[in-house]
């Protein structure tokens, strides 16, 4: 399970969580240090952004350089229509296989 929490890192290196932590025994954690605090003063950190940063740093993901300038994100309606085409419980691997069969 992944959770993002807001902490204060003191000058001596100690870490102070800003919310209660329920842990049983010692646990390992990853710490991402933000160079700047969020503008609104809140502690909202998107887990997807943290994961993307870790993948980029590890060389497991890259941002394509040739993204067309006129590329528009799908509308909510288009995304919903795509989800409706996927039968519930179908493994992703099966969907990829079927998609590849259609292109050959």
C-alpha positions as CSV (number, residue, x, y, z in Angstrom):
1,X,0.0,0.0,0.0
2,X,1.2,3.5,-0.8
3,X,0.3,6.6,1.1
4,X,1.6,10.1,0.9
5,X,1.8,12.1,4.1
6,X,3.0,15.6,4.8
7,X,6.1,15.9,7.0
8,X,8.4,18.6,8.3
9,X,12.1,17.9,7.9
10,X,14.1,19.8,10.6
11,X,17.6,21.2,10.1
12,X,19.0,18.3,12.2
13,X,17.4,15.7,9.8
14,X,14.6,14.6,12.0
15,X,11.3,14.0,10.3
16,X,8.0,15.1,12.0
17,X,4.8,13.7,10.5
18,X,2.0,16.2,10.4
19,X,-0.6,13.5,10.8
20,X,-0.8,10.5,13.1
21,X,0.8,7.3,11.7
22,X,-0.5,3.9,12.6
23,X,2.5,1.5,12.1
24,X,3.3,-1.8,13.6
25,X,7.0,-2.1,14.3
26,X,9.6,-0.8,12.0
27,X,8.7,0.0,8.4
28,X,10.6,1.1,5.4
29,X,9.5,4.2,3.5
30,X,10.5,6.4,0.6
31,X,10.9,10.1,1.1
32,X,10.4,12.6,-1.6
33,X,11.6,16.1,-0.8
34,X,9.8,18.9,-2.4
35,X,11.9,21.9,-3.2
36,X,9.0,24.3,-2.6
37,X,5.9,24.0,-0.4
38,X,2.6,24.0,-2.2
39,X,1.4,27.5,-3.0
40,X,-1.8,27.1,-1.0
41,X,0.2,25.9,2.1
42,X,-1.5,22.5,1.9
43,X,0.1,19.1,1.7
44,X,-1.6,17.8,-1.5
45,X,0.8,15.5,-3.3
46,X,-0.5,13.4,-6.2
47,X,0.7,9.8,-5.8
48,X,0.7,9.5,-9.6
49,X,3.2,12.4,-9.8
50,X,5.4,10.9,-7.2
51,X,5.4,7.5,-9.0
52,X,6.1,9.2,-12.3
53,X,9.1,11.0,-10.8
54,X,10.5,7.8,-9.4
55,X,10.0,6.0,-12.7
56,X,11.7,8.8,-14.6
57,X,14.6,8.9,-12.1
58,X,15.1,5.2,-12.4
59,X,15.0,5.3,-16.3
60,X,12.0,3.1,-16.4
61,X,9.8,5.8,-18.1
62,X,10.4,8.6,-20.5
63,X,8.5,11.6,-21.8
64,X,8.2,11.4,-25.6
65,X,9.7,14.4,-27.4
66,X,7.5,14.2,-30.5
67,X,4.1,15.0,-29.0
68,X,2.0,16.8,-31.6
69,X,1.2,20.3,-30.7
70,X,-2.5,19.8,-31.6
71,X,-2.9,16.8,-29.4
72,X,-6.0,17.1,-27.3
73,X,-6.9,14.9,-24.2
74,X,-9.9,12.7,-24.5
75,X,-13.2,14.1,-23.2
76,X,-14.8,12.5,-20.2
77,X,-17.5,11.2,-22.5
78,X,-14.9,9.6,-24.8
79,X,-13.1,8.0,-21.8
80,X,-16.5,6.6,-20.5
81,X,-17.3,5.2,-23.9
82,X,-13.9,3.4,-24.0
83,X,-14.5,1.9,-20.6
84,X,-17.9,0.7,-21.7
85,X,-16.2,-1.3,-24.5
86,X,-14.1,-3.3,-21.9
87,X,-15.9,-6.3,-20.5
88,X,-15.7,-6.3,-16.7
89,X,-13.1,-8.7,-15.3
90,X,-11.1,-8.9,-18.6
91,X,-7.3,-9.1,-17.9
92,X,-5.3,-6.3,-19.5
93,X,-3.1,-8.9,-21.2
94,X,-6.1,-10.3,-23.0
95,X,-7.1,-6.8,-24.2
96,X,-3.6,-6.2,-25.6
97,X,-3.6,-9.6,-27.4
98,X,-7.0,-8.9,-28.9
99,X,-5.9,-5.4,-30.0
100,X,-2.8,-6.8,-31.6
101,X,-4.8,-9.5,-33.5
102,X,-7.0,-6.8,-35.0
103,X,-4.0,-4.9,-36.4
104,X,-2.5,-7.9,-38.2
